[in-house]
């Protein structure tokens, strides 16, 4: 039997905000709690809420305010430098490995589609985990630096660039993955990503992930063909 409890909603919201910096909207919480049973332990409700929130589009599932959102002009290249106090949750809409050629990126995407990763010159099998991630994320997602297209809960988009390798970031990561930015620097309209300021929370938006994989390969191949015609 579904139930609604303002106290429980507040408890779940406080838990997700304090532990993951994800503040679910009242509408999202109401919808989520309507599917839960009154006898379910809080720990199980909180875990399920996190799992579903990580699979959601944060533009419809999170609350927004001035502190947890990107500035509207964050991508302004005329601004030399600014700091984002945060924490600001964002989701990944695209990724590019700046150390790889277009062909190498295509090969990496196809290897992941076959369930393969690389460790040096050795090809290894990557076993999916229950949350849709990989059992050997750090090895599979090597390379870099990586350039990410990020989006906050208001829908504002900005590019992020790795200064140092960030755990969980790489070509094999899920589109829709949630990242939290805290005390990050924005230089000339690009967020600078490094371990102290960038935390990968996880998650995946299935429809966006599949669409990105299909379109990304096509875009890379079209770019290669366009370059070859100019030679």
C-alpha positions in Angstrom: 0.0 0.0 0.0 1.4 3.4 -1.0 1.7 6.1 1.6 2.7 9.7 2.0 4.5 11.1 5.1 5.9 14.7 5.2 8.3 13.6 7.9 9.6 10.7 5.9 10.0 12.9 2.8 12.0 15.5 4.8 14.1 12.7 6.2 14.9 11.2 2.8 15.6 14.6 1.4 18.0 15.5 4.2 19.8 12.2 3.9 20.3 12.5 0.1 21.4 16.1 0.5 23.9 15.5 3.3 25.4 12.4 1.9 25.4 13.0 -1.9 24.6 16.7 -2.3 21.5 15.7 -4.3 18.3 17.5 -3.1 15.2 15.9 -4.7 12.3 18.1 -5.6 9.1 17.8 -3.6 7.2 16.5 -6.7 9.9 13.8 -7.3 9.8 12.7 -3.6 6.0 12.6 -3.6 6.0 10.4 -6.7 8.8 8.2 -5.3 7.2 7.7 -1.9 3.9 6.8 -3.4 5.5 3.5 -4.6 6.9 2.6 -1.2 5.3 0.4 1.5 4.9 1.8 5.0 6.7 -1.3 6.5 9.9 -0.7 4.4 12.9 0.2 6.6 14.3 3.7 6.1 17.7 2.4 5.0 16.0 0.5 2.1 13.9 3.5 1.2 16.9 5.8 1.2 19.0 3.3 -0.9 16.1 2.9 -3.5 15.6 6.7 -3.6 19.3 7.2 -4.4 19.3 4.5 -7.1 16.3 6.1 -8.8 17.6 9.6 -8.4 20.9 8.6 -10.1 18.9 7.2 -13.0 16.8 10.3 -13.4 17.2 13.5 -15.3 18.2 16.1 -12.7 16.5 18.9 -14.6 13.2 17.3 -13.5 14.2 15.5 -10.2 16.3 18.0 -8.2 15.5 21.3 -6.5 17.5 24.4 -7.6 18.8 27.5 -5.9 21.6 29.9 -6.3 24.1 27.8 -4.4 23.5 24.4 -6.1 23.3 25.7 -9.7 25.8 27.0 -12.2 25.8 30.7 -13.0 23.7 31.4 -16.1 26.8 32.8 -17.8 29.2 30.2 -16.6 30.3 29.4 -20.2 31.3 33.0 -20.9 34.8 32.8 -22.3 35.4 36.5 -21.5 35.4 35.8 -17.8 39.0 35.0 -16.9 38.3 33.1 -13.7 35.6 32.4 -11.2 35.0 30.0 -8.4 32.0 27.7 -7.9 31.4 27.3 -4.1 28.8 24.6 -4.5 28.2 21.8 -3.9 26.7 21.8 -7.4 25.3 18.5 -8.8 25.6 18.1 -12.6 25.1 15.2 -15.1 27.3 14.2 -17.9 25.8 14.6 -21.4 29.0 13.8 -23.4 32.6 12.9 -23.1 35.8 13.0 -25.2 39.2 11.6 -24.6 41.6 14.4 -25.7 44.5 12.0 -25.8 43.0 9.8 -28.5 42.5 10.3 -32.2 39.0 10.0 -33.7 39.7 6.4 -34.8 41.1 5.5 -31.4 37.9 6.8 -29.8 35.8 4.8 -32.2 37.8 1.7 -31.4 37.5 2.3 -27.6 33.7 2.7 -27.9 33.4 -0.5 -29.9 35.6 -2.4 -27.4 33.3 -1.3 -24.6 30.3 -2.4 -26.6 31.9 -5.8 -26.9 32.4 -5.8 -23.1 36.2 -5.3 -23.4 38.6 -2.9 -21.7 42.3 -2.6 -21.9 45.1 -3.0 -19.3 48.3 -1.9 -21.1 48.3 -4.0 -24.3 46.2 -6.7 -22.7 42.5 -6.9 -23.5 40.3 -7.8 -20.5 36.7 -8.5 -20.0 34.6 -5.9 -18.2 31.9 -7.4 -16.0 28.8 -5.1 -15.5 27.8 -4.5 -11.9 24.3 -4.2 -10.5 24.3 -0.4 -10.8 25.2 -0.5 -14.5 28.9 0.3 -13.9 31.9 -1.8 -14.6 33.8 -4.0 -12.1 37.1 -2.5 -13.3 36.2 1.1 -13.9 39.6 2.7 -13.3 41.4 0.4 -15.8 38.7 0.5 -18.4 38.3 4.3 -18.2 42.0 5.3 -18.5 43.5 7.7 -20.9 42.7 11.4 -20.7 42.6 14.2 -20.1 38.8 14.0 -20.7 36.5 16.8 -21.8 32.9 16.5 -20.4 29.7 18.2 -21.4 28.0 18.9 -18.1 24.4 20.1 -17.2 23.0 21.3 -13.9 19.5 21.0 -12.6 18.4 24.2 -14.2 19.5 22.9 -17.6 22.6 25.1 -17.9 25.4 23.4 -19.8 29.1 23.9 -19.6 32.3 22.0 -20.6 34.5 20.6 -18.0 38.2 19.6 -18.6 40.3 17.3 -16.4 43.4 18.9 -15.0 44.2 15.6 -13.1 42.6 12.2 -13.5 39.2 12.1 -11.7 38.0 8.7 -10.4 35.2 7.3 -12.5 35.7 9.6 -15.5 36.6 8.1 -18.8 35.2 7.0 -22.2 33.5 4.0 -20.5 31.5 6.1 -18.1 27.7 6.3 -18.3 26.0 9.3 -19.9 23.7 10.7 -17.2 26.3 10.0 -14.6 26.0 12.5 -11.7 29.1 14.5 -10.6 29.3 17.0 -7.7 31.4 20.1 -8.1 32.7 21.9 -5.0 35.1 24.9 -4.9 35.8 24.3 -8.6 37.5 26.9 -10.8 36.0 28.1 -14.1 38.6 29.5 -16.5 37.4 31.2 -19.7 34.1 29.4 -19.6 35.4 25.9 -18.9 35.2 24.1 -15.5 38.5 22.7 -14.4 38.1 19.2 -13.0 40.4 17.6 -10.4 40.0 15.2 -7.5 39.7 17.8 -4.7 36.8 19.6 -6.5 35.1 16.9 -8.5 33.3 13.8 -7.1 31.7 11.2 -9.3 28.5 10.0 -7.7 27.4 7.6 -10.4 24.2 6.8 -12.2 23.0 6.5 -15.8 20.2 7.8 -17.9 19.6 4.8 -20.2 17.9 6.6 -23.1 20.6 9.4 -23.2 23.4 6.8 -22.9 22.2 4.7 -25.8 21.6 7.8 -28.0 25.0 9.2 -27.2 26.8 6.0 -28.1 25.1 5.7 -31.4 25.4 9.3 -32.3 29.0 9.7 -31.1 30.3 6.9 -33.4 28.5 8.5 -36.3 29.8 11.9 -35.5 33.4 10.7 -35.3 33.2 8.8 -38.5 31.6 11.8 -40.3 34.4 14.0 -39.0 37.0 11.6 -40.3 35.4 11.4 -43.7 35.1 15.2 -43.9 38.8 15.5 -43.1 39.8 12.9 -45.7 37.9 14.7 -48.4 39.9 17.9 -47.7 43.2 16.1 -48.0 
